[in-house]
Amino acid sequence: MAGKEKVILAYSGGLDTSCILLWLIAKGYDVIAYVANIGQDEDFDAVREKALKIGAKKVIVDDLRERFVTSYVWPAVSSGLLYEGRYLLGTALGRPCISEGLVSAARNENAGIVSHGATGKGNDQVRFELSCYTLMPSLKILAPWREPAFFNRFQGRPDLLEYARENNIPVSATPKKPWSTDANLLHISYESGVLENPANPAPVDLCKMTNNPQDAPDESLDVEIVFSQGCPVSVEDIAIKSAHRTPLSIIEFLNNVGGKHGIGRIDIVENRYIGLKSRGIYESPGGTILHEAHKDLEVFLLDREVLRLKSYLAEKMSDCVYNGLWFSPECQFARESISLSQKYVTGSVHVRLYKGSVRVMARKSDVSLYNEGMVSMDVKGDFQPEDAGGFIRIQSLRLKEYQRFQEQQNK
C-alpha cells in the first residue's frame, strides 16, 4: 500500500482514466480527478458524478477554453504549425495547456504526484510529463501504463472493458467500437482498434465533427477572416453579414461551418517521437480553414526571404510541439522569433468552403508588399524591362558553366 498520498489524476471520464482512477484508489491513494475543459463535447456534470461515484476524493473541472485558444491555438495558427506537412497538432497543443492546469491543481491541493492515462507506447506520456516537470520540477509522475502491476494485468482495451464491467463503471467504448478518441476545440482524433491496421479503411460512421465531403451541401459558403498580426480577430459569413469577434466564437463558428462542408479530415500514418509509426484519423475543420487563410495572407504580405526563414522555424516548432517541448527554450525561441514575422500580417482573406475544400478567393491588406503598379502587365510603372536581360544573363552563368563541365566529362 502506498499510504494516503495525494494524486492529481488527469481525468477524462473515458475508459482508461476511469479504470485508472479505481486502480489508484485500490492502491491506497487519495485521488483528485482533474478535468480540463478545452472544448470537448462533454457533459462535465456527468463526468464529475462518475468520478465521485468511482471514489475520487474531489473533482476539479477547469474551464480552459479561452486560454487554450488564445495561448495555444492562435500561436499555432500564426506560426503555421503543421507536423510532417499534414497534422495540425490538435492533441499535441492540448497537452501543455492541460499540464498547466494539472500543475496548478497540484500546487493548490498540496499534492506531489500527478498521474495520467497515456499509453506507454505513445506521445502523450512524453508531452504531459515533460511539461509538468518543466513547470514543477519537484513533481513525481505516476504513469500506470508503465507500471508492471498495471500493464501485466491490463494488456489492452479489452481487459479494461472487462474491468469496467466487473466494477460497474459505465464507459462509451465497446468491443465493436474500441477506438480511442481525443477531442478539443481544435480537433478530434481517432486511434486504436480497427484503425491500427493502416490497410483498413476507417468506418464510415467514425467521424463526429465533419460530414463526409460527398454528403456536404451542394451550395458553397463564402466567409471572410480578418487577421491582426497573424491572429484571427473576426470571421464573417459574407452572404448574411454575420460576424464573430471573440476567440471562442470564431473557432466554434468555423468548426460548425467547416464541419458542415466536410472540411479538415485527414487519415495519416505519422512518426511518433518515441520511434514508432502510428495511424491516426483527425478532424480539424476550423483549424484547417484558418491555416489555409493565414498561409495565403503570409505569402501576400511577407518578404520572400522572411517567409522562407519563418517556414523553417515553423517546421522546427512543429516538431517541438509534437514532441512535448512547448515549454522548452528552443520552442520559446522559435515562437518568439516567428512572432516578429507576424508584425505586418494584418488583413483579410475571403475563402470558399465546398465539399471538403477550402479555396482562397481574394485577400486584401493596407500593409502589403504587393505593388500592383509595378507588377501590372498593362502599365510600365517603375520597372525597367531592360534590367531583366542583365539579370537573366547573370543567372545563366552557372548554368552555362555546368553545361561546359558536363561536355568535358563526356568527351
LINMONOR-V816170 format. One record per backbone hydrogen bond with DSSP energy under -1.0 kcal/mol. CO is the residue of the C=O (numbers start at 1). NH is the residue of the N-H. If there is no record, write none. Layout:
co=CO nh=NH
co=CO nh=NH
This chain:
co=5 nh=30
co=7 nh=32
co=8 nh=115
co=9 nh=11
co=9 nh=34
co=14 nh=18
co=15 nh=19
co=16 nh=20
co=17 nh=21
co=18 nh=22
co=19 nh=23
co=20 nh=24
co=21 nh=25
co=22 nh=26
co=23 nh=27
co=24 nh=29
co=25 nh=28
co=27 nh=2
co=30 nh=7
co=31 nh=57
co=32 nh=9
co=33 nh=60
co=34 nh=11
co=35 nh=62
co=37 nh=64
co=38 nh=185
co=40 nh=42
co=42 nh=44
co=43 nh=47
co=44 nh=48
co=45 nh=49
co=46 nh=50
co=47 nh=51
co=48 nh=52
co=49 nh=53
co=50 nh=54
co=51 nh=55
co=51 nh=56
co=58 nh=33
co=60 nh=35
co=62 nh=37
co=62 nh=64
co=64 nh=68
co=65 nh=69
co=66 nh=70
co=67 nh=71
co=68 nh=72
co=68 nh=73
co=69 nh=74
co=72 nh=76
co=73 nh=77
co=74 nh=78
co=75 nh=79
co=76 nh=81
co=82 nh=85
co=83 nh=86
co=83 nh=87
co=87 nh=83
co=89 nh=93
co=90 nh=94
co=91 nh=95
co=94 nh=98
co=95 nh=99
co=96 nh=100
co=97 nh=101
co=98 nh=102
co=99 nh=103
co=100 nh=104
co=101 nh=105
co=102 nh=106
co=103 nh=107
co=104 nh=108
co=105 nh=109
co=106 nh=111
co=112 nh=140
co=113 nh=8
co=114 nh=142
co=115 nh=10
co=119 nh=122
co=123 nh=127
co=124 nh=128
co=125 nh=129
co=126 nh=130
co=127 nh=131
co=128 nh=132
co=129 nh=133
co=130 nh=134
co=131 nh=135
co=132 nh=136
co=136 nh=139
co=140 nh=114
co=142 nh=116
co=143 nh=146
co=144 nh=147
co=147 nh=150
co=147 nh=151
co=148 nh=152
co=150 nh=154
co=156 nh=160
co=157 nh=161
co=158 nh=162
co=159 nh=163
co=160 nh=164
co=161 nh=165
co=162 nh=166
co=163 nh=167
co=164 nh=169
co=165 nh=168
co=177 nh=174
co=180 nh=191
co=182 nh=189
co=187 nh=184
co=188 nh=283
co=189 nh=182
co=190 nh=281
co=191 nh=180
co=192 nh=195
co=193 nh=196
co=197 nh=200
co=203 nh=206
co=212 nh=215
co=213 nh=216
co=221 nh=353
co=222 nh=238
co=223 nh=351
co=224 nh=236
co=225 nh=349
co=226 nh=233
co=226 nh=234
co=227 nh=347
co=228 nh=231
co=231 nh=228
co=234 nh=226
co=235 nh=244
co=236 nh=224
co=237 nh=241
co=237 nh=242
co=242 nh=237
co=244 nh=235
co=246 nh=250
co=247 nh=251
co=248 nh=252
co=249 nh=253
co=250 nh=254
co=251 nh=255
co=252 nh=256
co=253 nh=257
co=254 nh=258
co=255 nh=259
co=256 nh=260
co=257 nh=261
co=258 nh=263
co=259 nh=211
co=259 nh=262
co=261 nh=356
co=264 nh=284
co=266 nh=282
co=268 nh=280
co=270 nh=278
co=272 nh=275
co=276 nh=272
co=278 nh=270
co=280 nh=268
co=281 nh=190
co=282 nh=266
co=283 nh=188
co=284 nh=288
co=285 nh=289
co=286 nh=290
co=287 nh=291
co=288 nh=292
co=289 nh=293
co=290 nh=294
co=291 nh=295
co=292 nh=296
co=293 nh=297
co=294 nh=298
co=295 nh=299
co=296 nh=300
co=297 nh=301
co=298 nh=302
co=303 nh=307
co=304 nh=308
co=305 nh=309
co=306 nh=310
co=307 nh=311
co=308 nh=312
co=309 nh=313
co=310 nh=314
co=311 nh=315
co=312 nh=316
co=313 nh=317
co=314 nh=318
co=315 nh=319
co=316 nh=320
co=317 nh=321
co=318 nh=322
co=319 nh=323
co=320 nh=325
co=321 nh=324
co=325 nh=328
co=328 nh=332
co=329 nh=333
co=330 nh=334
co=331 nh=335
co=332 nh=336
co=333 nh=337
co=334 nh=338
co=335 nh=339
co=338 nh=341
co=340 nh=343
co=342 nh=345
co=344 nh=346
co=345 nh=230
co=347 nh=227
co=348 nh=364
co=349 nh=225
co=350 nh=361
co=350 nh=362
co=351 nh=223
co=352 nh=359
co=353 nh=221
co=354 nh=357
co=357 nh=354
co=359 nh=352
co=362 nh=350
co=364 nh=348
co=371 nh=375
co=372 nh=376
co=380 nh=383
co=384 nh=387
co=385 nh=388
co=387 nh=391
co=388 nh=392
co=389 nh=393
co=390 nh=394
co=391 nh=395
co=392 nh=396
co=394 nh=397
co=396 nh=400
co=397 nh=401
co=398 nh=402
co=399 nh=403
co=400 nh=404
co=401 nh=405
co=402 nh=406
co=403 nh=407
co=404 nh=408
co=405 nh=409
co=406 nh=410
